[in-house]
């Protein structure tokens, strides 16, 4: 058998497959991108064993665990582990602390399926601690520069052209604005943090010590930025991305109408997808009702309803430009103009997309 491993760096740098034998409820709270959940106990079984442990001690809890996970149930779980192990010969298994559950899984796999499969020493807790330390070290040791700009200037497109960019919105599966939700859900907070840490680890291993991130608030949708990174973002230097008003309208039309509509259709089919998309768009506008004010909200909602009706009838999206233009001109731009003024001392370069990309590439070579 390959040795049990505490080489967490190797595990994440090389995307070693991971078999998580914790209960599903634990897995859903947070895991790792390359992990699959193949639990030793389901949620109900884990709860019963935990209660027994508190009331009667470890020996009684272990005995109950063997009673609950026996016979056909045990055979099915061993079969699932064996399937994973055969499909992923370079992988590892882990439980919460690398203790009893992963040891039992190892023993049963060896005894019942003839497979010697290594575990992660320290388990989930050690892997998670390593990634938290990875992010903290990067924030402390590396240089960061922010990309700012008005809504719709294409900041994400700039990041996509840079080898040293960290796409916070990509990791959060959210575009960062009131309209930023995708059709698919956001990751759990821990999953977001883990993915960001692994991104940092791999980019540093590739030689990058300067990172470009989009200027974000503390929260991207429902995902909170690591506190040290957010605090750093209040002082990092910034480049400011510019684009024409018409260009920004077209980009927002593409992102929040054409692409988002296609996401919902792909998930739910043409009819239900369009219904779900329309409700999402209306809800996004309702989310900023208080900030818009009643009269302006009613005016924009009427334009949006007409645009959605026309899109439903003919597939044309042209009418959506009406509410997008009003929202940019009356809501987002004044807000961002104030923010730019407050951040002006930190802005070291401004320009349109290609100029900004070239500046940031040159900056990374210094």
C-alpha atoms as one frame of an Amber mdcrd trajectory, in Angstrom:
protein
   0.000   0.000   0.000   1.126   3.544  -0.639   1.857   5.327   2.622  -0.716
   7.399   4.444   0.001  11.022   3.599   0.427  14.338   5.361   1.763  15.983
   2.187  -1.180  18.333   1.753   0.697  20.479  -0.747   1.131  17.512  -3.088
  -2.520  16.520  -2.667  -3.801  19.914  -3.814  -1.124  20.808  -6.357  -1.680
  17.529  -8.180  -5.453  17.245  -7.667  -5.143  13.872  -5.944  -8.592  12.251
  -5.855 -10.094  12.276  -2.364 -12.733   9.970  -0.905 -14.542  11.743   1.920
 -16.020   9.168   4.317 -17.714  11.753   6.542 -21.509  11.902   6.676 -23.292
  13.792   3.860 -24.259  16.669   6.176 -20.588  17.257   6.954 -19.615  17.072
   3.291 -22.256  19.622   2.270 -20.920  22.150   4.781 -17.595  22.101   2.991
 -15.159  19.804   1.224 -12.538  19.998  -1.541 -12.902  20.287  -5.322 -11.433
  16.836  -6.000 -13.404  15.080  -3.222 -16.356  12.689  -3.580 -18.535  11.719
  -0.640 -18.580   7.984   0.063 -19.690   7.961   3.703 -19.055   5.334   6.335
 -22.312   6.394   8.026 -25.281   8.354   6.745 -26.576  11.379   8.656 -29.047
   9.448  10.833 -26.512   6.739  11.707 -23.894   9.362  12.591 -26.365  11.170
  14.831 -27.262   7.974  16.696 -23.608   7.037  17.193 -22.777  10.552  18.366
 -25.561  10.499  20.930 -24.431   7.088  22.136 -20.841   8.342  22.442 -21.929
  11.241  24.661 -24.129   9.083  26.862 -22.232   5.783  27.051 -18.686   6.346
  25.790 -16.529   5.274  22.859 -16.795   1.498  23.166 -20.604   1.572  23.154
 -20.592   4.019  20.219 -18.274   1.784  18.178 -20.465  -1.240  18.922 -23.575
   0.659  17.800 -21.789   1.789  14.640 -20.968  -1.803  13.702 -24.577  -2.771
  14.405 -25.986   0.038  12.222 -23.497  -0.476   9.381 -23.588  -4.238   8.946
 -24.807  -6.863   6.520 -26.081  -5.515   3.209 -25.474  -1.890   4.215 -21.832
  -2.637   4.967 -21.397  -4.587   1.721 -22.862  -1.722  -0.334 -20.565   0.835
   1.251 -17.470  -1.299   0.806 -18.453  -1.802  -2.846 -18.710   1.975  -3.304
 -15.288   2.509  -1.692 -13.739  -0.248  -3.790 -15.150   1.284  -6.964 -13.624
   4.644  -6.036 -10.266   3.097  -5.095  -9.981   1.145  -8.349 -10.953   4.210
 -10.410  -8.525   6.452  -8.485  -5.375   4.475  -7.653  -3.446   7.669  -6.821
  -6.055   8.952  -4.361  -6.589   9.032  -0.612  -9.467   8.700   1.816 -10.150
  10.918   4.805 -12.605  11.517   7.644 -12.812  14.560   9.909  -9.577  14.150
  11.873  -7.999  11.177  10.105  -8.979   8.928  12.982 -11.482   6.180  13.635
 -13.767   6.475  10.617 -10.980   6.520   8.040  -9.162   3.701   9.855 -12.295
   1.541   9.852 -12.792   2.284   6.145  -9.197   1.245   5.459  -9.580  -1.958
   7.471 -12.843  -2.983   5.806 -11.503  -2.211   2.330  -8.454  -4.377   2.983
 -10.328  -7.232   4.652 -13.422  -7.399   2.444 -12.194  -6.107  -0.951  -8.480
  -6.825  -0.773  -7.628  -3.168  -1.417  -4.957  -1.346   0.592  -5.863   2.339
   0.258  -4.051   5.203   2.034  -5.647   7.882   4.179  -4.873  11.530   4.794
  -3.235  11.951   8.184  -5.123  14.601  10.115  -8.116  14.259   7.795 -10.386
  17.078   6.696  -9.328  19.291   9.587  -5.651  19.205   8.581  -6.423  19.731
   4.873  -8.673  22.673   5.689  -6.085  24.175   8.032  -3.426  23.893   5.338
  -5.615  25.814   2.865  -6.460  28.550   5.388  -2.732  28.962   6.046  -2.088
  29.027   2.284  -4.398  32.018   1.815  -3.045  33.858   4.846   0.541  33.336
   3.672  -0.261  34.613   0.172  -1.946  37.754   1.514   1.021  38.403   3.811
   3.800  37.624   1.317   2.505  38.551  -2.179   1.658  41.760  -4.016  -1.929
  42.444  -5.090  -3.441  44.952  -7.501  -7.149  45.622  -7.997  -9.102  46.126
 -11.212 -11.870  48.675 -10.703 -14.327  50.275 -13.081 -17.958  51.118 -13.689
 -20.502  48.307 -13.963 -20.258  46.545 -17.310 -16.737  47.569 -18.300 -15.648
  43.924 -18.553 -13.420  43.492 -15.522 -13.883  39.714 -15.640 -12.740  39.723
 -19.274  -9.520  41.446 -18.221  -8.897  38.807 -15.549  -9.427  36.035 -18.117
  -6.484  37.362 -20.146  -4.028  37.310 -17.226  -2.097  34.305 -15.917  -1.818
  35.857 -12.449  -5.491  36.749 -11.939  -7.723  35.422  -9.178 -11.347  35.319
 -10.342 -13.221  35.802  -7.069 -16.578  35.978  -8.854 -15.788  32.776 -10.748
 -14.987  30.938  -7.523 -18.160  32.351  -5.940 -20.311  31.562  -9.035 -21.735
  35.075  -8.837 -21.144  38.258 -10.833 -20.984  40.393  -7.725 -23.860  42.823
  -8.370 -27.522  42.835  -7.387 -28.179  41.047 -10.696 -25.190  38.732 -10.323
 -26.788  35.377  -9.474 -26.313  32.553 -11.962 -28.933  29.904 -12.660 -26.874
  27.412 -10.647 -26.348  27.904  -6.889 -23.306  29.376  -5.218 -20.841  27.104
  -3.425 -20.813  26.702   0.342 -18.630  29.305   2.057 -15.950  26.744   2.909
 -15.911  25.410  -0.666 -15.405  28.967  -1.957 -12.496  29.559   0.430 -10.927
  26.195  -0.423 -11.115  26.779  -4.188  -9.533  30.221  -3.799  -6.724  28.821
  -1.640  -5.965  26.053  -4.153  -5.893  28.647  -6.949  -3.365  30.684  -4.949
  -1.291  27.578  -4.180  -1.075  26.532  -7.833  -0.298  30.019  -9.125   2.449
  30.527  -6.546   3.881  27.115  -7.454   3.958  28.332 -11.077   6.053  31.304
  -9.984   3.484  34.083  -9.543   3.988  36.384  -6.568   1.766  39.252  -7.764
  -1.986  38.771  -8.170  -4.718  40.738  -9.917  -8.212  40.689  -8.395 -11.392
  42.575  -9.161 -12.320  45.289  -6.697 -15.105  43.628  -4.684 -17.109  44.279
  -1.557 -16.819  42.084   1.521 -19.375  39.657   0.093 -19.748  38.247  -3.429
 -23.367  37.116  -3.423 -23.465  34.891  -0.353 -19.703  34.166  -0.254 -17.582
  36.260   2.112 -14.020  37.080   1.116 -11.316  35.939   3.548 -11.012  38.766
   6.072  -7.287  39.350   5.536  -7.793  39.656   1.765 -10.726  42.041   2.155
  -8.752  44.193   4.563  -5.843  44.275   2.124  -8.175  45.324  -0.679  -8.873
  48.561   1.184  -5.268  49.657   0.531  -4.028  47.766  -2.563  -3.145  49.847
  -5.644  -5.733  49.898  -8.403  -6.094  50.144 -12.150  -9.323  51.603 -13.521
 -10.988  49.985 -16.531 -12.903  52.247 -18.901 -15.402  51.595 -21.687 -18.092
  53.533 -23.521 -21.630  53.671 -22.156 -22.903  51.826 -25.249 -20.274  49.116
 -24.853 -21.213  48.617 -21.219 -24.930  48.344 -22.086 -24.166  45.634 -24.651
 -21.981  43.712 -22.211 -24.671  43.759 -19.526 -27.287  42.734 -22.082 -25.084
  39.769 -22.961 -24.314  38.749 -19.376 -27.596  39.374 -17.568 -30.121  38.735
 -20.345 -28.776  36.583 -23.184 -26.366  34.378 -21.217 -28.481  34.143 -18.065
 -31.559  33.231 -20.078 -29.555  30.490 -21.816 -28.381  29.168 -18.417 -31.965
  28.781 -17.199 -33.103  27.190 -20.463 -30.224  24.696 -20.305 -31.240  23.761
 -16.756 -35.030  23.722 -17.023 -35.949  23.516 -20.714 -37.266  26.269 -22.971
 -40.637  27.022 -21.347 -39.814  26.622 -17.654 -36.377  28.112 -18.187 -37.804
  31.341 -19.588 -40.285  31.556 -16.714 -37.522  31.055 -14.142 -35.272  33.568
 -15.918 -38.008  36.217 -15.972 -38.695  35.739 -12.256 -34.972  35.983 -11.456
 -34.654  39.252 -13.378 -37.710  40.731 -11.656 -36.464  39.604  -8.252 -33.062
  41.178  -8.884 -34.758  44.510  -9.516 -36.977  44.087  -6.434 -33.825  43.532
  -4.374 -32.796  47.170  -4.886 -36.312  48.670  -4.624 -35.493  50.677  -1.473
 -32.364  52.134  -3.014 -34.129  52.960  -6.282 -37.172  54.506  -4.682 -40.777
  53.601  -5.485 -41.320  55.780  -8.563 -38.096  54.790 -10.289 -38.594  51.137
  -9.439 -42.096  51.152 -10.967 -40.778  52.806 -14.137 -37.915  50.323 -14.572
 -40.131  47.355 -13.702 -42.594  48.357 -16.440 -39.763  48.557 -19.011 -38.441
  45.194 -17.859 -41.894  43.564 -18.058 -42.365  44.823 -21.621 -38.894  43.550
 -22.572 -39.580  40.135 -21.062 -42.925  39.896 -22.842 -41.296  40.698 -26.190
 -38.492  38.232 -25.538 -41.064  35.559 -24.701 -43.075  36.391 -27.848 -40.334
  36.737 -30.451 -36.992  35.982 -28.814 -35.843  39.580 -29.380 -33.919  41.180
 -26.511 -33.618  44.754 -27.797 -36.134  46.236 -25.344 -34.006  45.164 -22.391
 -31.606  47.985 -23.246 -34.203  50.399 -21.855 -33.989  49.316 -18.239 -30.245
  48.588 -18.494 -29.507  52.130 -19.707 -31.684  53.667 -16.999 -30.192  51.487
 -14.271 -26.632  52.357 -15.314 -27.223  56.073 -15.766 -29.419  56.666 -12.746
 -28.221  54.121 -10.192 -24.893  52.372 -10.759 -22.846  55.158 -12.356 -23.481
  57.801  -9.656 -22.622  55.202  -6.997 -19.404  54.178  -8.746 -18.441  57.804
  -9.444 -18.450  58.405  -5.698 -16.379  55.264  -5.124 -13.849  56.259  -7.773
 -13.397  59.643  -6.159 -12.721  57.996  -2.798 -10.211  55.573  -4.346  -8.519
  58.068  -6.687  -5.244  58.239  -4.696  -4.738  54.486  -5.236  -5.416  54.463
  -9.002  -2.063  54.098 -10.781  -3.360  53.518 -14.329  -6.619  53.852 -16.263
  -7.585  52.901 -19.781  -9.645  50.595 -21.970  -9.365  46.826 -21.852  -6.302
  46.062 -23.964  -4.309  48.921 -22.474  -5.159  47.719 -18.974  -4.244  44.112
 -19.824  -0.874  45.205 -21.264  -0.179  47.423 -18.255  -0.921  44.600 -15.811
   1.223  42.118 -17.751   4.107  44.574 -17.729   3.547  45.303 -14.040   3.862
  41.603 -13.190   7.265  41.466 -14.881   8.755  44.234 -12.734
